[in-house]
Amino acid sequence: MSTTHPIAILIEHDLSASEFLTESLTGAGFGVIEAADGEDGLRIIEQDRSGIDVALAQATMPGIGGREISAVLAQYRPELPVLLMPEDLAGIYPRNPELLVAELRASMERAAELTRKLVRACETLPHILTETRRLRAESADLLAAARAIRARRTLPACPLCASSRVSSILYGSDRMNRRDDLAAGRVVLGSAVRAVGAPAWHCRDCEHRWPA
């Protein structure tokens, strides 16, 4: 967007209103491209080679009005801000042309800020994706390391058969949250409530159970 002489396309079917608006905008430092109706305005925007910065259109006009123009541009030219002028144009802007200029510049600044945010997002997206992948990889490594430590922890030998194929006995309401350990034989299920003196270890060879 130009910072010295922004260009506005003025889409207005009323000749007297168009003359007033053009005078107000050029006096405020805008370059103005005039379009007599909505079809003409969209054609000019589609063929734009001069770098239009903002579109100014009356909300309702014969044929294609400002609301339709705004909807089309929101889909196909979302970076181009559109200021819809009210139907009672003669009762608002002629008494306060500064309001028109201020609203136009505010629309342009909102569009520019959105563009800056999109650019920053595009610039940081690869970094975010890389960090996300790295953190996921580290989390997987940490989880694998924790499982390896748990698998290597020293287990008591069975006091009856001296087997080292020993599993801890799980009690409580979260017993089914350890499906991986259950499948690997690292744990076996006990009751939902652990009684005093309940066994802590289970021998997978002789089925003996004993307390900690």
N, C-alpha and C positions, 0 to 999 in steps of 0.2 A: 504494500500500500504506500502510495506517495505521501511524504510528510510535508511537501511544500505546496503543491497544487493538486489536491485530490480531485478526482473526476467523478461527477455524479451523473447518472442517467435519470432524467426527469420524464416520467410517463404520466401525461396529463392531457385529457381530451379537450378541456376548456382552454381556449386560446388566451383569454384575459388572465386567468389564474396562472397559466404557464409563463406568461410574460412577467408577472409579478415575482413568481418563484425564481425564475432565471435571474432576474435582476438582484434579488436578495442573495442568491447563492454566489453569483459572480462577484458581488460586492464583498462577500466574506472570503473570497479567495478560492472558490471552487471553479473548476472547469465543468461546463454543463453540456450534456448531449440531450437533445430534446427528442421525445417520441410522442406521436400524436395519439396512440392508443396502445392497448396491451399487446396486440400482435406485433406492431412495429417495435415496441420495446424489447420483446423477447427475441425478435430477429436481430436487433442491434447487439443485444447481449451475447447471443449465440455466435455472432461474427466479430465479437469485440477484439480489436487489435490495439486499442489505445490504453488499456489498463483501467477499466472502470472500477472504482473503489466502493461505490455505494449506489443502490437503486432507490429512487423516490417515486412512489406511485400512489394514486388515489385508491382508497379501499374499494370503492365501487365505481365502475365505468361501464359504458355500453360494450357488450362483447366480453373480452377478457379483462377482468378487473384486477385490482391490486392483490386481493386475497388469493386469487388463482395464480398470479405471478409469484407471490411469496411461496406458495406451496410447491410450484415447479422448481424455483431456485433452491428451496430447501433440500430438494432431492438431487438436483443436477449441478448446482453451483452453491454448495453450502457455505463456502468461504466468502460469498458476496452478501453483505448485510442489506436488508430491505427495510425501509421505513414506510409504513402505510399511513397515508394522510387521511384524516377524517372526511366524511362527506361534507360537513359544514366547514369547508376549507376557508371560505371567505370570512367566517366569523372568528377565526382563531389566528392564523399566521399573519394576515395583513396588519393586525393590531400589534403583533409581537413577532417580527421576523427573526429576532435573535433566538426565539424558542425553536424555530425550524432548524437553524444552523446548529444549535446546541444538541438537539435530538439527533441530527445527522451525525455529528461528530461522536456522540455517545454510542450510536449504533456501530460506527466504524471502529471505535476503541474496543467495544465488546467483541467484535469479530476478530480484531487484531490480537486481543488477549487469548481468545479461543485458539487462534492459529499458533500463537507462541506456546500454549500448553500442549497442543498436538505435536509441535516440533520437539519440545522437551520430552514428551512421552515416547516419541519415535527414537530419540537419541538414547534414552535410558532403557528402552525395552530390551535390547540385547543384553545389557548388563544385568537387568533384573532376571531375565531368563537364565543367564549363566549362573548367577548366584543361587537361583532356585534349584537348578540342577545340582550345583555343588552341595547345597545344604541337604538335598534329598540323598545324594550319594553318601555324604558324611553320616546322615541319620541311619542309612542302611548299614554302613560300616560299624557304627556304634552299636546298633542292634545286633549285628553279627558277632561283634566282640563280646557283648554281654552274654549272648547265648553260648559262645565258646567258653567263657569263664564259668558260666553256670554248669556247662557240660563237664568241665574239668575239675569242678570242686570235689573235694575229698568226701567220699561217702563211706559210712561204716560197713564193714563186712558183716555178713549174716552170722549171728552167734551160733547157729545150729550147723550150717553146712559150709561156712566160711566163703560163701559165694560173694563176688563183688558186684553181681547184677542186682543192685538194690535201688529201689525207688522210694521217694518220699511220699507220704500219704497226705492228700489234700482234703481239708475240711472247709466248711463254710459255704456262703452263698455265691462266691465267685469261682466255684470249682470248674464251671464249664468255660471260663475265660482262658483256660490253659490247654486248648485243644492240641497245639503243637507238641507240648510236653507230654500230654497223654498219648498221642500217637507215637512219640519216640520212646515211650516207656520210662521217661524220667520221673513221672509222677503216676500215682494211682488214686482213684477216688475213695475218699472216706465218706462219712456221713455228713449231713448238712450242719449238724451241731457236734462240736468236739467235746466229749465227756472228759472228766478228770481222769488222768492216767491212760488215756487212749493211746494206741501205738502211733509212732511217728514214721517208722520205716517198714518196708515190705520187701521180702526177698522174692524175686521173680523165678527162682529155681525151686525152692522148697515151700514157697507160699507162707513162710513164717513172718509174723509181724511182732515188733517189739517197740517199747517206748524209747524216747530220746535219752 
